[in-house]
Amino acid sequence: MKIKICGITQADNAREVALLGIDAVGLVFYEQSPRHVDVESAIQVVNALPPFINRVGLFVNADSGFIDEVLCEVPIDTLQFHGDESVIECTQYGMPFIKALRVNENTNIAKMADDYHQASGLLLDAFNKDAYGGTGEQFDWSLAKVDIDLPIILAGGLNPDTVADAIAQVNPYAVDVSSGVESEPGIKDIVKIQQFIHKVRS
């Protein structure tokens, strides 16, 4: 089970988190998020990471020029599109990408998996009409039990108390957590992450 910690904003915090044995970190390039990082901060975070950590850049309906600018400055491994991006907008960079879906009972996950079949995975998050992720809200995990070819990355309302139940219900390829392991927005709580990892690995 892969673990991604999203919304990291500080280099020292990033290194401490990464050394706990996670698989990926998420950098949020979305100004409306309380976990937003600018290019300079993102470079510092990436430079602090040990080897073999996947560096994910998260964008929400971003201008392609801005994404190109980030990619020129920050060594990112995977793009994560968390808005309403089309297939063409996701594939034009020639990089591995994750497409995030805000899930409710009206979401056709199978169709989205077919439409975005070039993605490395689908990230399933809670639907909130006012926010693109990072809300800490949980959705009905039974909706995520779908038979698709793409790996499922489960997000939304995960924390040390809920992640074991989420995994038991969905059996995803990976879990993605942000607000559920924080002491404050953008600052990850090491004890909470240790507890989270223990629950996932056991």
VEXMARKOL-998160 format. One record per residue (C-alpha): residue in one letter; x negated, y, z; chain; residue number from 0. Coordinates in nm, 4 decimals. Each point is the difference from the previous one (the first is absolute). Layout:
! VEXMARKOL-998160
a:X:Y:Z:A:NUM
...
This chain:
! VEXMARKOL-998160
m:0.0000:0.0000:0.0000:A:0
k:-0.1554:0.3265:-0.1150:A:1
i:0.0242:0.3139:0.2149:A:2
k:0.0005:0.3579:-0.1259:A:3
i:-0.0173:0.2949:0.2377:A:4
c:0.1403:0.3073:-0.1718:A:5
g:-0.0224:0.3700:0.0736:A:6
i:-0.3537:0.0171:0.1362:A:7
t:-0.1308:0.3572:0.0159:A:8
q:-0.3283:-0.0011:0.1934:A:9
a:-0.3315:-0.1681:-0.0778:A:10
d:-0.0839:-0.1220:0.3508:A:11
n:0.3496:-0.1405:0.0465:A:12
a:-0.0183:-0.1674:-0.3411:A:13
r:-0.3247:-0.1799:0.0767:A:14
e:0.1202:-0.1162:0.3418:A:15
v:0.3225:-0.1312:-0.1528:A:16
a:-0.1752:-0.1711:-0.2916:A:17
l:-0.2458:-0.1820:0.2249:A:18
l:0.2941:-0.1745:0.1702:A:19
g:0.0320:-0.2189:-0.3093:A:20
i:0.2685:0.1537:-0.2190:A:21
d:0.0093:-0.0309:-0.3795:A:22
a:0.0977:0.3440:-0.1299:A:23
v:0.0403:0.3629:0.1020:A:24
g:0.2422:0.2478:-0.1504:A:25
l:-0.0794:0.3654:-0.0695:A:26
v:0.3080:0.2181:-0.0441:A:27
f:-0.0379:0.2670:-0.2690:A:28
y:0.3453:0.1481:0.0579:A:29
e:0.0147:0.3425:0.1590:A:30
q:0.3427:-0.0468:0.1569:A:31
s:-0.1252:-0.2921:0.2076:A:32
p:-0.1349:0.0610:0.3529:A:33
r:-0.2731:-0.2487:-0.0969:A:34
h:-0.1111:0.1947:-0.3059:A:35
v:-0.3725:0.0175:-0.0777:A:36
d:-0.1784:0.2387:-0.2334:A:37
v:-0.2799:-0.1171:-0.2282:A:38
e:-0.2798:0.0993:0.2373:A:39
s:0.1554:-0.1870:0.2938:A:40
a:0.0680:-0.3025:-0.2201:A:41
i:-0.3656:-0.0152:-0.1051:A:42
q:-0.1073:0.0043:0.3647:A:43
v:0.2441:-0.2802:0.0847:A:44
v:-0.1125:-0.2171:-0.2917:A:45
n:-0.3681:0.0553:0.0777:A:46
a:0.0581:-0.1198:0.3559:A:47
l:0.1482:-0.3346:-0.1036:A:48
p:-0.1966:-0.3265:0.0194:A:49
p:-0.0203:-0.2311:-0.3051:A:50
f:0.2873:-0.2034:-0.1427:A:51
i:0.2792:0.2384:0.1042:A:52
n:0.2427:0.0836:-0.2820:A:53
r:0.0456:0.3762:-0.0267:A:54
v:0.3551:0.0900:-0.1013:A:55
g:0.1033:0.3464:-0.1177:A:56
l:0.3682:0.0743:0.0580:A:57
f:0.1791:0.2502:-0.2242:A:58
v:0.3600:0.1198:-0.0179:A:59
n:0.1180:0.1358:-0.3358:A:60
a:-0.3398:0.1594:-0.0430:A:61
d:-0.1190:0.1889:-0.3054:A:62
s:-0.2355:-0.2147:-0.2084:A:63
g:-0.2597:0.2769:0.0034:A:64
f:-0.0062:-0.0090:0.3797:A:65
i:-0.0407:-0.3781:0.0044:A:66
d:-0.2838:0.0266:-0.2535:A:67
e:-0.1653:0.2604:0.2220:A:68
v:0.0208:-0.2273:0.3037:A:69
l:-0.1337:-0.2976:-0.1932:A:70
c:-0.2984:0.2041:-0.1177:A:71
e:-0.0932:0.0853:0.3595:A:72
v:0.1184:-0.2908:0.2180:A:73
p:-0.1005:-0.3640:-0.0648:A:74
i:0.3420:-0.1640:0.0081:A:75
d:0.0605:-0.3678:-0.0801:A:76
t:0.3787:-0.0086:-0.0279:A:77
l:0.2707:0.2562:-0.0731:A:78
q:0.3287:-0.0067:0.1906:A:79
f:0.2966:0.1767:-0.1560:A:80
h:0.2578:0.0789:0.2648:A:81
g:0.2346:0.2228:-0.1980:A:82
d:0.2104:-0.0347:-0.3139:A:83
e:-0.2879:-0.0589:-0.2397:A:84
s:0.0706:-0.1734:-0.3305:A:85
v:-0.1898:-0.3053:-0.1208:A:86
i:-0.1979:0.2197:-0.2411:A:87
e:-0.0946:0.2393:0.2816:A:88
c:-0.1236:-0.2928:0.2107:A:89
t:-0.2020:-0.1723:-0.2707:A:90
q:-0.1642:0.2968:-0.1737:A:91
y:-0.3051:0.0013:0.2304:A:92
g:-0.1064:-0.3544:-0.0878:A:93
m:-0.0303:-0.0907:0.3683:A:94
p:0.1611:-0.2551:0.2301:A:95
f:0.3153:0.1490:0.1475:A:96
i:0.2716:-0.0713:0.2543:A:97
k:0.3559:0.1212:-0.0604:A:98
a:0.1936:0.0842:0.3122:A:99
l:0.3775:-0.0413:0.0206:A:100
r:0.2294:0.1540:0.2588:A:101
v:0.2335:-0.2897:0.0636:A:102
n:0.3688:-0.0060:0.0838:A:103
e:0.2850:-0.2330:-0.0968:A:104
n:0.0179:0.1607:-0.3461:A:105
t:-0.3657:-0.0607:-0.0889:A:106
n:-0.0523:-0.2563:-0.2754:A:107
i:-0.3421:-0.1235:0.1035:A:108
a:-0.0118:-0.2707:-0.2663:A:109
k:0.0640:0.2518:-0.2775:A:110
m:-0.2627:0.2374:0.1377:A:111
a:-0.2505:-0.2865:0.0168:A:112
d:0.0733:-0.0736:-0.3651:A:113
d:-0.0221:0.3663:-0.1027:A:114
y:-0.3278:0.0508:0.1878:A:115
h:-0.1460:-0.3435:-0.0767:A:116
q:-0.3434:0.1556:-0.0611:A:117
a:-0.0205:0.1029:0.3671:A:118
s:-0.2297:-0.1802:0.2399:A:119
g:0.2902:-0.0194:0.2441:A:120
l:0.3287:0.1502:0.1133:A:121
l:0.0090:0.1830:0.3311:A:122
l:0.3428:-0.0160:0.1635:A:123
d:0.0782:0.2836:0.2406:A:124
a:0.3105:0.1355:0.1707:A:125
f:0.2252:0.2268:-0.2039:A:126
n:0.0173:0.3578:0.1202:A:127
k:0.1413:0.2621:-0.2358:A:128
d:-0.2112:0.2716:0.1624:A:129
a:-0.3377:-0.1742:0.0295:A:130
y:-0.2367:-0.2173:-0.2020:A:131
g:-0.1227:-0.2397:0.2672:A:132
g:-0.1711:0.0463:0.3339:A:133
t:0.3301:0.0392:0.1836:A:134
g:-0.0334:-0.3009:0.2287:A:135
e:0.3470:-0.1080:-0.1081:A:136
q:0.0790:-0.3661:-0.0461:A:137
f:0.2163:-0.1451:-0.2760:A:138
d:0.1933:-0.3266:-0.0253:A:139
w:-0.2875:-0.2411:-0.0572:A:140
s:0.2347:-0.2610:-0.1451:A:141
l:0.0125:0.2242:-0.3092:A:142
a:-0.3718:-0.0636:-0.0498:A:143
k:0.0418:-0.3777:-0.0286:A:144
v:-0.0105:-0.0063:-0.3788:A:145
d:-0.1593:-0.2351:-0.2500:A:146
i:-0.2277:0.2184:-0.2125:A:147
d:-0.3398:-0.0486:-0.1600:A:148
l:-0.1588:0.3063:0.1601:A:149
p:-0.1528:-0.0127:0.3497:A:150
i:0.2231:0.1699:0.2583:A:151
i:-0.1522:0.2516:0.2390:A:152
l:0.2378:0.0598:0.2894:A:153
a:0.0228:0.3413:0.1672:A:154
g:0.2564:0.1993:0.1956:A:155
g:0.0444:-0.0146:0.3756:A:156
l:-0.2915:-0.2346:0.0594:A:157
n:-0.1817:0.0144:0.3332:A:158
p:-0.1488:-0.2518:0.2456:A:159
d:0.3495:-0.0887:0.1267:A:160
t:0.1677:-0.0543:-0.3378:A:161
v:-0.2634:-0.1322:-0.2392:A:162
a:0.0185:-0.3672:0.1027:A:163
d:0.3756:-0.0096:-0.0605:A:164
a:-0.0429:0.1814:-0.3327:A:165
i:-0.2581:-0.2529:-0.1171:A:166
a:0.2165:-0.2921:0.1128:A:167
q:0.2923:0.1345:-0.2041:A:168
v:-0.1769:0.1141:-0.3162:A:169
n:-0.3368:-0.1805:-0.0157:A:170
p:-0.1538:0.2876:-0.1982:A:171
y:-0.3421:0.0061:-0.1617:A:172
a:-0.0976:0.2969:0.2182:A:173
v:0.1299:0.2387:0.2643:A:174
d:-0.0475:0.3765:-0.0066:A:175
v:0.0254:0.2089:0.3161:A:176
s:-0.0383:0.3705:0.0699:A:177
s:0.2062:0.1693:0.2718:A:178
g:0.0441:-0.3245:0.1955:A:179
v:-0.3647:-0.0019:0.1117:A:180
e:-0.0570:0.3702:0.0655:A:181
s:-0.0655:0.2167:0.3011:A:182
e:0.0995:0.3001:-0.2153:A:183
p:0.0583:0.0474:-0.3741:A:184
g:-0.3193:-0.0872:-0.1852:A:185
i:-0.1831:-0.1264:0.3097:A:186
k:0.0045:-0.3768:0.0435:A:187
d:0.0120:-0.1571:0.3458:A:188
i:-0.2696:-0.2684:0.0201:A:189
v:0.1788:-0.2041:0.2674:A:190
k:0.3233:-0.0026:-0.2011:A:191
i:-0.1888:-0.1111:-0.3101:A:192
q:-0.1724:-0.2775:0.1941:A:193
q:0.3418:-0.1164:0.1214:A:194
f:0.1402:0.0276:-0.3527:A:195
i:-0.2832:-0.2050:-0.1520:A:196
h:0.0351:-0.2653:0.2721:A:197
k:0.3717:-0.0370:-0.0745:A:198
v:-0.0615:-0.0233:-0.3740:A:199
r:-0.2851:-0.2499:0.0221:A:200
s:0.1783:-0.2245:0.2524:A:201
